[in-house]
C-alpha cells in the first residue's frame, strides 16, 4: 500500500485538495506480504478464495480469515498472518467469482467444506483450524466454532454479534433463526452520515435458536470497540459474557476498548472512521476517536497473533477464563 502524506495551507475540503499545491509531500509504503510467502488460489468443490502461507512444506497452523458485509475477497489480513508464520485462508462467501452476488441464504456446509479442505492440506498442522472474523463474518466464525467445534480449535471475534443476524442460515437440513435487519430504522446524522446501529432487532427478541451457543466452542477471543457506531457490539458482548458466566464457562477472553469504533484492523495503516458502504449505498460512520482507536489497533494485533499461535491446532478442552480492558 502506498500512502501519500501532504501538507497544505489552511483548511481545505476534499475537492480543493485535488488541485491545491502542497507545501510538502512524502510517501510511505506499507508492506502486507513478506517475500517468504506464497499464494495458492483455491477452487475446490464449492469453496473459493486464496491461501497465503510461508514457503516450504510446513506444517503451519491453519487459520480461516473472513470479513463482513462488503463481500468479495479481502486478503490483507491473511497476507499479514502468513507473514507471521500461519497458513491463512482468505475465505470469501459472496461477490467473488461464481459465488452468489449477495448473501441471501447461508449454508454452513460451505464453511465446513473450507475447513475440511484446509485441514487436509499437507502444509497445515493437524489438531484443529483457527478462525479470525470481523463484523458479520463473526456470525459465521462463531457458528463454525459451535456447530463443528471438533474442527475449530480457536475463534477470534472482532466487533461481533452474539446471535444470527440479517439473513437465513441452515446446517444439515436445519434452519437456524435470525434477528431481522430493519432498513426503516436506518438514520442519517447531521453530518450526512448513515447510521445503522439500531437496524438490528433487539437481542431480547431473538427467536429460539438464534443466539449463538458459545459454550460449545473450544477457545474464544473477543475484541470489542466501546464506541462502535455500526453494531451494538457492546450490548452483544455483555449478553455473551452474562451467558457464559451463568454456565460456568472458562473458554473465553474479552478485550474491551473505550473510544474504539467498529473497524478493528491491523495497525499502522490509515484509520477509517467513516467510509462508503455498498450495502447501504452511503457513507457510514464506524465510530471511534483517532487516538483511542489507534491504541486499540496496536494492542489487539500482537494479542491476536499470540492467541492463534497458542490455541490453533491444540484441540484443547481445558481453559482458563481471562478478562482484560485497555
Secondary structure, DSSP 8 states (H G I E B T S, - for coil): -EEEEEE-SS---HHHHTTS--SEEEEEE---S-TTEEEEEEEETTEEEEEEEESSS--B-EEEEE--TT-S---HHHHHHHHTT-EEEE---SSSTTS-SS-SEEEHHHHHHHHHHHHHSTTB-SS-EEEEEETTHHHHHHHHHHHSTTTEEEEEEES--SB-BSSEEEETTEEE--B-B-GGG-EE-TTS-EE-TT-B--GGG--TT-B--GGGSS-EEEEEETTBSSS-HHHHHHHHHHHHHHTT--SEEEEEETT--S----SSS---SEEEETTTTEEEE-B--HHHHHHHHHHHHHHHHHHHHHHTT--------EEEE-
